[in-house]
Amino acid sequence: MLPRSNAALAARDLAVVWHPCTQMHDHETQPMLPIVEAQGVWLTDADGKRYVDAVSSWWTNVLGHRHPCIVAALKDQLDRLDHVMLAGFTHEPALELAEELVRVAPPGLARVFYADNGSSAIEVALKMSFHYWLNLGRAGKTRFIALTGSYHGETLGALSVTDVPLYSATYAPLLTKPILAPSPDAYEGAPGETPAGTAARRLGELRALLERHAHETCAVIVEPLVQCAAGMRMYDASYLAGLRRLCDEFDVHFIADEIAVGFGRTGTLFACEQARVTPDFLCLSKGLTGGTLALSAVLTTNAVYDAFYAEYRAGKAFLHSHSFTGNPLACRAALATLQVFRDEPVLANNRALAAHLAQRLAPLRDHPNVADVRQTGMIAAVELVRDRATREPFPAHERRGLACYRYALDEGVVLRPLGNVVYIMPPYAITTDEIDLVVDTAMAGIALAVR
Ligand SMILES: Cc1ncc(COP(=O)(O)O)c(C=O)c1O
């Protein structure tokens, strides 16, 4: 048998695997970490060392790794039906999950279109919105409004409505240009302005954009409450309520990308609930399957569905497809996830965990290199700066976050800072003791990183 140590697996890996979001050269000095087991919030490497997954494996894992309900549902499903295409065929997991999503989603969302990852869900929503207007005879609507700092994925369509230059700048010649509206990000608010004040001011700017561009705009796309990839930038829920009103007034769609913030992350099952709004499209992935398998869903209204419903020869059908659309195993994992939300007081427990996290992070507010400690539900972030008074950031090339990442790994905690933002976004199975370990490690890692 081949050896199964960290060193042996890393060497084999580096000979053949090209990793996502990675300059592979970094692995000349940064060890590749082979993970062989996961349970709850813990990951175990091939040498037997354990790590708290404080970033929920790229924000996918909501309930903890290998939640027994999800494991049991998957084993049962695997004994019956692995996969069948969803065109011309259906299966109970897909239809039951659609029923269940419609039941728990904001009122008015009545149709579920499946895809198999977050970026694909965004492609679906963008294409469906454009195609809706086309089917209504409004071919001039071809553009999208996105927020500054937005991130919606990395396929070309999703990247076109993404405003994080690290990911999008290189590919600019291949992308369509969005209309960028200033983000209601509270960190970028004017001095003395409340988050609600920033939201109101940004809505005024959005109105001005819509006055100019609504005739050519299909939809406004946003990440509700938290712009995660931009550095966990947070904003007031009143922006979403105002956005809904503006979209109605100007006849453009509202696309809510809850791929990262859905499934309890922000304190409610869906972030849109906090503004009591129903978007025209709700994009879900990541936590949808509890973080177990790749699946995504785009929920929309009957008004949208009806615009595509016609005799075949009318040419109005939405012919978008992915091979693994609505995979039965993934749908069963999603049904089990929603079952856990029904059976266990997940959101109430999270309130207590979030309060503990907030209390433990509070001392960082006084740190000379911390400009902001912010939190929405089970997402907490610390903004590191060179100068607290001017908020001058550390230059990106200094890679301060990386020092924190390396330190935390040594201590048995997975933190993966976004540039100068150290964040904690753990699976909800985390205990207060484990939160203490994560926060203590983050604090020591920050002390090291800002030296
Ligand atoms: C808000 C948001 N939208 C879309 C995506 C893309 O999802 P995926 O990585 O599954 O393509 C992400 C991924 O991080 C995300 O955070």
The ligand as an SDF file (V2000), in Angstrom:
LIG
                    3D

 16 16  0  0  0  0  0  0  0  0999 V2000
  -22.1370   35.1340   -3.2360 C   0  0  0  0  0  0  0  0  0  0  0  0
  -21.5580   34.0620   -4.1020 C   0  0  0  0  0  0  0  0  0  0  0  0
  -22.1120   33.8360   -5.3010 N   0  0  0  0  0  0  0  0  0  0  0  0
  -21.6560   32.8720   -6.1220 C   0  0  0  0  0  0  0  0  0  0  0  0
  -20.5960   32.0740   -5.7520 C   0  0  0  0  0  0  0  0  0  0  0  0
  -20.0740   31.0210   -6.7080 C   0  0  0  0  0  0  0  0  0  0  0  0
  -20.3670   29.7460   -6.2490 O   0  0  0  0  0  0  0  0  0  0  0  0
  -19.4810   28.5100   -6.7770 P   0  0  0  0  0  0  0  0  0  0  0  0
  -18.1280   28.6660   -6.1650 O   0  0  0  0  0  0  0  0  0  0  0  0
  -20.2180   27.3020   -6.2930 O   0  0  0  0  0  0  0  0  0  0  0  0
  -19.4540   28.5990   -8.2580 O   0  0  0  0  0  0  0  0  0  0  0  0
  -19.9820   32.2830   -4.5140 C   0  0  0  0  0  0  0  0  0  0  0  0
  -18.8140   31.4770   -4.0920 C   0  0  0  0  0  0  0  0  0  0  0  0
  -18.1130   31.7720   -3.1710 O   0  0  0  0  0  0  0  0  0  0  0  0
  -20.4720   33.3100   -3.6660 C   0  0  0  0  0  0  0  0  0  0  0  0
  -19.9090   33.5830   -2.4850 O   0  0  0  0  0  0  0  0  0  0  0  0
  1  2  1  0
  2  3  1  0
  2 15  2  0
  3  4  2  0
  4  5  1  0
  5  6  1  0
  5 12  2  0
  6  7  1  0
  7  8  1  0
  8  9  2  0
  8 10  1  0
  8 11  1  0
 12 13  1  0
 12 15  1  0
 13 14  2  0
 15 16  1  0
M  END
$$$$
